[in-house]
């Protein structure tokens, strides 16, 4: 019991010292250096091109979804795997 009390007191004292040290160090703030001032690069004019009335538009109609022929619709999708074999059934269990 005495040992446990001593360990708790030591932990509290160590915590107190750590808090005092943190508060002493937090008053010192680091400052970053100012970025170098340089002239902005002379970039070409990046404005979009001017739109013109009566511009070219696509004249073809939009594509339509594919429609399979009647025979393909009747056949349907082929299975990726062959059919599983039928389960084997035994004779029913007889009650005694």
RADA-V762148 format. One record per helix or strand of 3 or more residues. SS is the DSSP state (h for helix, s for strand). FROM is the first residue (numbers start at 1). LEN is the number of residues. If there is no record, write none. Layout:
((SS | FROM | LEN) (SS | FROM | LEN))
//
This chain:
((h | 2 | 24) (h | 70 | 6))
//
